Amino acid sequence: MNIGDVSRISGLPAKTIRYYEDIGLIRPLRGENGYRSFQDKDLHKLAFLGRARALGFTIEDCRNLLALYEDDGRESAAVKHIAEDHLARIDEKIAQLRSMRATLAELVNACAGDHRPDCPILNDLGHGDRPASDQLKKPAGNCSH
């Protein structure tokens, strides 16, 4: 199969496939003409990588998971460790997003959104070193955008 076929079947862009080859995640054969020739095993690896990346695993995680996948003597504990570390990173990102959302919700609620120029949202963005809650303690301001 050529890269176009593999791209169509795997759902991965050809650029991504070339990148995975460049960093050694896949190693398609090369014909005498220099063109890549993909085998079923390459397609299977690309599907594996596509799914792992869709779950947010890093390239290095993917490299390690792929090596474990191909190792018949692997211990599932090693796989679980990688997945648990990734899950912890996801939980951290969720906590950060919740915090961002709470701060932004406070600012939006504090903004009158009328014709006046005073704006708690812009004040916060301009003075990001102070917590939004400190700025909300100022006299009631209005926000006009």
N, C-alpha and C positions, 0 to 999 in steps of 0.2 A: 504494500500500500504506500502511496505517496503522502506527503504532508497534508495535502488538500483533503484526501479521503479520511485520514486520521482526524483531522480537525472537524470535519463534518460529523463523523461517527461519535467522537468523544465529546463534542460540544465545546472544545477548547480552541481559542484562536491559534492560528499558526504561529504568531509571535510568541505566545506562551509556550508552545511546544518547543520552539527553537531555544527559548530561554531555559527550559528544563533540560534540554540537551547541553546547552552551554555550561550549566552548573553541575552537570553529571548525574542528574536524576534519572535520565533515560539515555540509552546508547543505541540508537538505531544503526543498522548496517548502512554502509555507503557503497553504492555501485561504482563501477569503473568510471562512470560519467560524473561521479561526485554527488549524485542525488541520494537523498535519504530513502531508505527502504524500511518501512515499519512492519514488524511482525505482530502477531496476535498478542504476544507477551508485552510488547510496547504499548499497545492499545489498552491492555488490562492495567498496566502501571499508570497510564495517563488517566484512566477512569478512577483509579485509587487516589491519585494526586488531586484530581478535580474534586472528589468528594471530601478529602481531607482539608483542602483549601477552603471549600465551601463551609466547613465547620470552623474555620478560622485558625487552623494550625499554621504555625510559621513554616517557612521553607526548611529550617533546620529540624523542626519537629517532623515534617514530612520525610526528610532524609532518614531520620532515625526510625520512624514507623515503617517506612518501606524496607529498610534493612531488617527490621524485626519480622516483617511480613514474609520476607524471603528466607528467613532463618528457621528451618524446621526444628532446631533445638532451642528456640527462644523460650523465655519464661514470660507468661502473661503478666507477671508483676511489673516487668519493664515497660510493657505497653500501658498498663494501668497508671504507672507513675507519670508517663508523658501526658496521658489524658487528664489526670488529676491536676497536674501543674497548669495545663491549659484551662481547665475548668476554674481554677483559682484566679487566673488572669481575666477570664470572662466575668467572674463575680466582682473583681476589682473594678473593671470597666463599668459594670452595671451600677455599682455604688457611686462611681464618679459621675455617671450620667444622671442618676437620681439627685445628686447634690447640685449639679448644674441646672437641672430642671427646677428644683426647689428655689434656687436663687433667682432664676429668670422669672418664675411665676410670681415671686415677691415683687420683683421690679415691675412686671407688667401690671400687677394689681395696684401698685403705688402710682402708676401713671394715669393721669386723668384723660389723656388723649384728646385734649381740646385745642383751642387756638392759641393758648399761652405758650411761651417758649420754655418755661422751666420743665425739666425732664429728668426724673430719677434714673431712667435707663441710661441716658447719656452721661449723667453725673457719675454713675457707677463705672461705666466704661472709661471715663476720664480719670477716675480715682480708684483704679482696681486694687490698690494696696490696702484699702479699707473694706471690711466685709459689707455686703449690701445691707445687712440689718442696721449697721451704724448710720448709713446714709438715709435709711427710711425713717430714722428718728428725727430728722430735720423737720422744720415746719412743713406742713403739707404742701407739696409742690404739684404742679400740673405738667403735663407732657403734651407738647404739640410737635408733630413731626412734619 
